[in-house]
């Protein structure tokens, strides 16, 4: 609670918290520099947050803020009424324009909050085709984001559909209020000084990354119920977490919130089996109880209780979609995990549990990665793919060991907590 003239003020209103989230997005998430353009993507539901972010961006000196809105109802109309060949098309002209903006110095901000089950009842073949077409068209822009050529971030908005998914037994107004409370708490908006709180948190994550970088493990081994997975780490890998320096020299936090430290696996050195510990919400489909087996870095067997058709389509996206581009460690006692909530949103759920990601790796997770060519990154074990999809494998029952080059093990996490 803030204090004024020696007396406590009223608790922050929703609009005040929303404004604070806008400030965190611009100052912490983007580290927006005066003179930069900003490109925002958001759903129509997120308009109030878009306006707060836009105001803070201009106050920070943005030269131009452009928002591209999407509408979930219009997305459903496509699947129910569009001709079949529509699902092999994507707005390549738009993504090329975004890529050009990024090449010319623009920052990128995405607002998530989509309905986790939007496409659950649609034809999985059409969903897969549309996703594949979009991924291919988006690659010119995505490569600049994944390579941290630019400063970028993701924040969230509590849409009614998302809130109803999380709190199905509550009236919509109550569900939305509960979701906002969780978003504000996870984003450190309720602290006396959110920007200072993020600086302190980034320092803590930096300590964890420095410890892991000093160890130079050759692999990590995850063990627990349904899981015995050895993840070989890429040659010259580097751990990262929290604030990062983009290639344009700007410090940004790519995810608001974030609790993870992460690095790049070697695409050929992942073996064993692993079970998901939380559902994966992907492009409107909920994929539950994923279980896969890796050989030589690639998934050779896969199952899921729900969404298996969509999972199989994802795995068949390209050669790199069955291989890993990221491994991340998150303590089971993270604030998002302690909330006890399942968010059905990867931005949040990945920060409640250790996780792996199928697909594209990050060049920033290599020593001197910004100066390496794609061929040099591949030679060190980096994976390349049209996708990058995180899913959760950590819990209070998972142990993690670090393995040296001779296979000697030492504990890194026990029962989901740092040793």
C-alpha positions as CSV (number, residue, x, y, z in Angstrom):
1,X,0.0,0.0,0.0
2,X,1.3,3.4,-0.9
3,X,1.7,6.2,1.7
4,X,0.9,9.8,1.3
5,X,1.2,12.6,3.9
6,X,1.8,9.9,6.5
7,X,-1.5,8.2,5.9
8,X,-2.1,5.0,3.8
9,X,-3.9,5.6,0.6
10,X,-6.6,3.4,-0.9
11,X,-5.3,0.2,-2.6
12,X,-4.5,0.6,-6.3
13,X,-7.4,0.6,-8.6
14,X,-7.6,-1.7,-11.6
15,X,-6.8,1.1,-14.0
16,X,-3.8,2.1,-11.9
17,X,-2.5,-1.5,-12.0
18,X,-3.2,-1.7,-15.7
19,X,-1.2,1.5,-16.2
20,X,1.7,0.1,-14.1
21,X,1.7,-3.0,-16.3
22,X,2.0,-0.8,-19.3
23,X,4.9,0.9,-17.8
24,X,6.6,-2.4,-16.9
25,X,6.0,-3.6,-20.5
26,X,7.8,-0.5,-21.9
27,X,10.5,0.1,-19.4
28,X,11.3,-3.4,-18.2
29,X,10.1,-5.6,-21.0
30,X,11.3,-3.6,-24.0
31,X,13.7,-1.1,-22.5
32,X,12.4,1.1,-25.3
33,X,14.8,3.6,-26.6
34,X,13.9,7.2,-27.6
35,X,13.4,7.3,-31.4
36,X,12.4,3.7,-31.8
37,X,9.3,2.5,-33.5
38,X,7.1,-0.1,-31.8
39,X,5.0,-2.8,-33.4
40,X,2.4,-4.3,-31.1
41,X,0.2,-7.4,-31.8
42,X,-2.9,-7.9,-29.7
43,X,-6.5,-9.2,-29.7
44,X,-9.4,-6.8,-29.7
45,X,-10.0,-7.6,-26.0
46,X,-6.6,-6.1,-25.1
47,X,-7.4,-2.6,-26.3
48,X,-7.3,-1.0,-22.8
49,X,-3.8,-2.4,-22.2
50,X,-2.7,-1.4,-25.7
51,X,-3.6,2.1,-25.0
52,X,-1.7,2.2,-21.7
53,X,1.4,0.7,-23.4
54,X,1.1,3.1,-26.3
55,X,1.0,6.1,-23.9
56,X,4.1,4.9,-22.0
57,X,5.9,4.2,-25.3
58,X,5.4,7.7,-26.5
59,X,6.4,9.1,-23.1
60,X,9.6,7.0,-23.5
61,X,10.2,8.7,-26.8
62,X,8.8,6.2,-29.3
63,X,8.7,7.7,-32.8
64,X,5.7,5.7,-33.9
65,X,3.5,3.0,-32.3
66,X,1.6,0.6,-34.6
67,X,-0.8,-2.0,-33.4
68,X,-2.0,-5.0,-35.4
69,X,-5.2,-6.4,-33.9
70,X,-6.7,-9.9,-34.4
71,X,-10.2,-11.1,-33.7
72,X,-11.0,-14.6,-32.5
73,X,-14.5,-14.6,-33.9
74,X,-13.1,-13.8,-37.3
75,X,-10.5,-16.6,-36.9
76,X,-13.4,-19.1,-36.3
77,X,-15.2,-17.8,-39.4
78,X,-12.3,-18.8,-41.5
79,X,-12.3,-22.4,-40.3
80,X,-16.1,-22.7,-40.7
81,X,-16.6,-20.9,-44.0
82,X,-13.4,-20.4,-45.9
83,X,-12.6,-22.5,-49.0
84,X,-10.1,-25.3,-48.5
85,X,-7.2,-23.6,-50.2
86,X,-7.4,-20.8,-47.6
87,X,-5.6,-23.0,-45.1
88,X,-2.4,-23.1,-47.1
89,X,-2.2,-19.3,-47.2
90,X,-0.9,-16.7,-44.8
91,X,-0.3,-12.9,-44.9
92,X,3.3,-13.1,-46.0
93,X,3.1,-9.4,-47.1
94,X,2.3,-8.4,-43.5
95,X,5.1,-10.5,-41.9
96,X,7.6,-9.2,-44.5
97,X,6.6,-5.7,-43.5
98,X,7.1,-6.5,-39.8
99,X,10.5,-8.0,-40.7
100,X,11.4,-4.8,-42.5
101,X,10.3,-2.7,-39.5
102,X,12.6,-4.8,-37.3
103,X,15.5,-4.5,-39.7
104,X,15.0,-0.7,-39.5
105,X,15.2,-0.7,-35.7
106,X,11.6,-1.2,-34.5
107,X,10.9,-3.0,-31.2
108,X,8.3,-5.8,-30.9
109,X,5.6,-6.3,-28.2
110,X,3.1,-9.1,-28.2
111,X,0.1,-9.2,-25.9
112,X,-1.1,-12.8,-25.2
113,X,-4.4,-13.8,-23.7
114,X,-6.1,-15.9,-26.4
115,X,-8.8,-18.4,-25.8
116,X,-6.9,-21.7,-25.0
117,X,-9.6,-23.8,-26.6
118,X,-10.5,-21.6,-29.5
119,X,-9.9,-24.2,-32.2
120,X,-10.5,-27.3,-30.1
121,X,-13.5,-28.3,-32.2
122,X,-12.1,-27.4,-35.6
123,X,-10.5,-29.8,-38.2
124,X,-7.0,-30.6,-36.9
125,X,-5.8,-31.0,-40.5
126,X,-6.9,-27.5,-41.3
127,X,-5.4,-26.1,-38.1
128,X,-2.1,-27.8,-38.9
129,X,-2.1,-26.4,-42.4
130,X,-2.9,-22.9,-41.3
131,X,-0.2,-23.0,-38.6
132,X,2.4,-24.3,-41.0
133,X,1.6,-21.6,-43.6
134,X,1.7,-18.9,-40.9
135,X,5.0,-20.3,-39.6
136,X,6.6,-20.2,-43.0
137,X,5.4,-16.7,-43.8
138,X,6.4,-15.4,-40.3
139,X,10.0,-16.8,-40.5
140,X,11.6,-13.5,-41.8
141,X,10.3,-11.7,-38.7
142,X,10.6,-14.6,-36.3
143,X,14.3,-15.2,-37.2
144,X,15.0,-11.6,-36.1
145,X,13.1,-12.1,-32.8
146,X,14.6,-15.5,-32.0
147,X,18.1,-14.2,-32.8
148,X,17.5,-11.2,-30.5
149,X,18.4,-8.8,-33.3
150,X,15.8,-6.5,-31.6
151,X,14.4,-5.8,-28.2
152,X,11.1,-7.5,-27.7
153,X,8.7,-8.7,-25.0
154,X,5.5,-10.5,-24.3
155,X,2.9,-9.5,-21.7
156,X,-0.7,-10.7,-21.1
157,X,-4.2,-9.4,-21.0
158,X,-7.0,-11.1,-19.0
159,X,-9.5,-11.9,-21.8
160,X,-12.9,-13.2,-20.8
161,X,-12.5,-16.5,-22.7
162,X,-9.1,-17.2,-21.0
163,X,-10.6,-16.3,-17.6
164,X,-13.5,-18.7,-18.1
165,X,-11.1,-21.5,-19.0
166,X,-9.2,-21.0,-15.8
167,X,-12.1,-20.4,-13.5
168,X,-15.1,-22.3,-15.1
169,X,-17.2,-22.3,-11.9
170,X,-17.1,-18.5,-11.4
171,X,-19.3,-15.9,-13.1
172,X,-17.3,-14.2,-15.9
173,X,-16.8,-11.0,-14.0
174,X,-15.3,-12.8,-11.0
175,X,-13.2,-15.0,-13.2
176,X,-11.7,-12.0,-15.0
177,X,-11.0,-10.3,-11.7
178,X,-9.2,-13.4,-10.4
179,X,-7.1,-13.7,-13.6
180,X,-6.1,-10.0,-13.4
181,X,-5.0,-10.5,-9.8
182,X,-2.8,-13.4,-10.9
183,X,-1.3,-11.5,-13.8
184,X,-0.6,-8.4,-11.8
185,X,1.0,-10.4,-9.0
186,X,3.2,-12.5,-11.4
187,X,4.3,-9.3,-13.2
188,X,5.3,-7.6,-9.9
189,X,2.8,-4.8,-10.6
190,X,1.6,-4.8,-6.9
191,X,5.0,-4.1,-5.4
192,X,5.8,-0.5,-4.2
193,X,8.2,0.0,-7.2
194,X,7.7,-2.5,-10.0
195,X,10.7,-1.4,-12.0
196,X,13.0,-1.8,-8.9
197,X,11.4,-5.2,-8.1
198,X,12.3,-6.3,-11.6
199,X,15.8,-5.1,-11.3
200,X,16.2,-7.2,-8.1
201,X,14.6,-10.2,-9.7
202,X,16.9,-10.0,-12.7
203,X,19.9,-10.0,-10.4
204,X,18.7,-13.2,-8.8
205,X,18.3,-14.9,-12.2
206,X,21.7,-13.6,-13.3
207,X,23.2,-15.4,-10.2
208,X,21.7,-18.7,-11.3
209,X,22.9,-18.4,-14.9
210,X,26.4,-17.5,-13.7
211,X,26.5,-20.6,-11.6
212,X,25.4,-22.9,-14.4
213,X,27.8,-21.3,-16.9
214,X,30.7,-21.9,-14.5
215,X,29.8,-25.6,-14.3
216,X,30.0,-26.2,-18.1
217,X,27.8,-29.3,-17.9
218,X,27.8,-31.6,-21.0
219,X,24.2,-32.7,-20.3
220,X,21.3,-32.6,-17.9
221,X,19.3,-35.6,-16.7
222,X,15.7,-35.3,-15.6
223,X,14.2,-38.1,-13.6
224,X,10.8,-38.6,-12.0
225,X,7.3,-40.1,-12.7
226,X,7.2,-41.0,-16.4
227,X,10.5,-39.3,-17.0
228,X,14.1,-40.4,-17.5
229,X,15.5,-37.9,-20.0
230,X,19.1,-37.0,-20.8
231,X,19.4,-33.7,-22.6
232,X,22.9,-33.2,-24.1
233,X,23.8,-29.5,-24.2
234,X,25.1,-27.8,-27.3
235,X,28.8,-27.1,-27.7
236,X,29.7,-23.6,-26.4
237,X,26.3,-23.3,-24.9
238,X,25.5,-20.4,-22.6
239,X,22.8,-20.1,-20.0
240,X,20.6,-17.0,-20.0
241,X,17.7,-15.7,-17.9
242,X,15.9,-12.5,-17.0
243,X,17.2,-9.4,-18.7
244,X,19.2,-9.8,-21.9
245,X,21.1,-7.5,-24.2
246,X,19.7,-7.6,-27.7
247,X,22.1,-7.3,-30.7
248,X,21.0,-3.6,-31.0
249,X,22.5,-3.0,-27.5
250,X,19.2,-2.6,-25.7
251,X,18.5,-4.5,-22.4
252,X,15.1,-6.2,-22.5
253,X,13.1,-8.8,-20.6
254,X,11.6,-11.0,-23.4
255,X,8.9,-12.4,-21.1
256,X,6.8,-10.7,-18.5
257,X,6.7,-12.6,-16.2
258,X,9.8,-14.8,-16.2
259,X,11.2,-17.2,-13.6
260,X,13.4,-19.4,-15.9
261,X,17.1,-19.9,-16.7
262,X,17.6,-21.5,-20.1
263,X,20.0,-22.7,-22.7
264,X,20.3,-24.7,-25.9
265,X,20.3,-28.5,-26.1
266,X,22.4,-30.3,-28.8
267,X,19.9,-31.3,-31.4
268,X,21.5,-34.8,-31.8
269,X,22.1,-35.6,-28.1
270,X,18.7,-36.0,-26.4
271,X,17.7,-39.5,-25.4
272,X,15.1,-41.1,-23.1
273,X,11.5,-40.5,-22.3
274,X,9.6,-37.7,-20.7
275,X,6.1,-36.9,-19.6
276,X,4.5,-33.4,-19.5
277,X,3.5,-32.1,-16.1
278,X,1.1,-29.5,-17.3
279,X,-1.2,-29.3,-20.3
280,X,0.1,-27.4,-23.4
281,X,-2.3,-24.9,-24.9
282,X,-1.2,-24.5,-28.6
283,X,-3.0,-22.4,-31.2
284,X,-6.4,-22.9,-29.6
285,X,-5.9,-26.7,-28.9
286,X,-5.3,-28.1,-25.4
287,X,-2.8,-31.0,-25.5
288,X,-2.8,-33.0,-22.3
289,X,-0.6,-35.7,-20.8
290,X,2.1,-35.6,-23.5
291,X,4.5,-38.5,-23.3
292,X,7.4,-38.9,-25.8
293,X,10.6,-40.9,-26.4
294,X,13.7,-39.4,-27.9
295,X,16.5,-41.2,-29.8
296,X,19.5,-39.4,-31.1
297,X,17.9,-36.1,-30.4
298,X,14.6,-36.7,-32.2
299,X,11.1,-37.8,-30.9
300,X,10.4,-41.3,-32.2
301,X,7.3,-42.0,-30.2
302,X,4.6,-39.6,-29.0
303,X,1.2,-39.9,-27.2
304,X,-1.2,-37.5,-25.5
305,X,-4.6,-37.9,-23.8
306,X,-6.1,-35.0,-25.8
307,X,-4.9,-33.1,-28.8
308,X,-2.8,-35.9,-30.2
309,X,-3.8,-35.2,-33.8
310,X,-2.5,-31.6,-33.4
311,X,0.6,-32.7,-31.6
312,X,1.4,-35.1,-34.4
313,X,0.9,-32.4,-37.0
314,X,3.3,-30.1,-35.0
315,X,5.9,-32.9,-34.9
316,X,5.6,-33.2,-38.7
317,X,6.1,-29.5,-39.4
318,X,9.7,-29.9,-40.5
319,X,12.8,-31.9,-39.7
320,X,13.6,-29.7,-36.7
321,X,10.2,-29.9,-35.1
322,X,11.0,-33.3,-33.5
323,X,14.2,-31.9,-31.9
324,X,14.8,-29.5,-29.0
325,X,15.7,-25.8,-29.3
326,X,15.6,-25.0,-25.5
327,X,15.9,-26.5,-22.1
328,X,14.9,-24.4,-19.0
329,X,15.1,-24.8,-15.3
330,X,12.4,-23.3,-13.0
331,X,12.2,-24.0,-9.2
332,X,8.9,-25.6,-8.1
333,X,8.7,-22.9,-5.5
334,X,8.4,-20.1,-8.1
335,X,5.6,-17.6,-7.5
336,X,3.6,-18.8,-10.4
337,X,3.9,-22.4,-9.2
338,X,3.0,-21.4,-5.7
339,X,-0.2,-19.7,-6.9
340,X,-1.5,-23.2,-7.6
341,X,-3.1,-22.0,-10.8
342,X,-3.0,-23.7,-14.2
343,X,-3.0,-20.8,-16.7
344,X,-3.5,-22.8,-20.0
345,X,-1.0,-20.2,-21.3
346,X,2.6,-21.1,-22.0
347,X,4.0,-17.7,-21.0
348,X,2.8,-18.4,-17.4
349,X,2.8,-22.2,-17.1
350,X,6.4,-22.4,-18.4
351,X,7.4,-20.2,-15.5
352,X,5.8,-22.6,-13.0
353,X,7.9,-25.6,-14.1
354,X,11.1,-26.7,-15.8
355,X,10.5,-27.2,-19.5
356,X,11.8,-28.0,-22.9
357,X,10.9,-26.5,-26.3
358,X,10.5,-28.2,-29.6
359,X,12.0,-26.4,-32.6
360,X,14.0,-23.3,-33.1
361,X,17.0,-22.5,-30.8
362,X,18.2,-19.1,-29.7
363,X,21.6,-17.8,-31.0
364,X,21.9,-15.8,-27.7
365,X,22.4,-19.1,-25.8
366,X,25.9,-19.6,-27.3
367,X,29.2,-18.0,-26.3
368,X,29.5,-15.1,-28.8
369,X,26.3,-16.3,-30.4
370,X,25.5,-12.9,-31.9
371,X,28.6,-13.2,-34.2
372,X,28.0,-16.8,-35.3
373,X,26.6,-17.7,-38.7
374,X,23.7,-20.2,-39.1
375,X,26.2,-22.8,-40.2
376,X,28.4,-22.1,-37.2
377,X,25.5,-22.4,-34.9
378,X,24.4,-25.7,-36.5
379,X,27.9,-27.0,-36.1
380,X,27.7,-26.4,-32.4
381,X,24.4,-28.3,-32.2
382,X,21.8,-25.6,-32.7
383,X,18.4,-26.7,-34.0
384,X,16.5,-24.9,-36.8
385,X,12.7,-25.1,-37.3
386,X,9.6,-23.1,-38.2
387,X,8.3,-23.6,-34.6
388,X,9.3,-23.0,-31.0
389,X,6.9,-24.6,-28.6
390,X,7.6,-24.8,-24.9
391,X,6.0,-27.6,-22.8
392,X,6.4,-28.3,-19.1
393,X,8.3,-31.3,-17.6
394,X,9.1,-30.1,-14.1
395,X,7.4,-30.6,-10.8
396,X,8.0,-31.2,-7.1
397,X,8.7,-34.8,-8.1
398,X,11.5,-34.2,-10.6
399,X,15.2,-34.4,-9.9
400,X,17.8,-32.9,-12.2
401,X,21.5,-33.8,-12.4
402,X,24.3,-32.1,-14.3
403,X,26.6,-34.5,-16.1
404,X,30.2,-33.7,-17.1
405,X,31.9,-34.9,-20.3
406,X,32.7,-38.2,-18.6
407,X,29.2,-38.7,-17.5
408,X,29.8,-38.0,-13.8
409,X,26.7,-36.6,-12.2
410,X,26.0,-34.0,-9.5
411,X,22.7,-32.8,-8.2
412,X,21.3,-29.5,-9.7
413,X,17.7,-29.8,-8.5
414,X,16.0,-32.2,-6.0
415,X,12.2,-32.4,-5.8
416,X,12.1,-29.4,-8.1
417,X,14.3,-27.1,-6.1
418,X,17.8,-25.8,-6.5
419,X,20.4,-27.8,-4.6
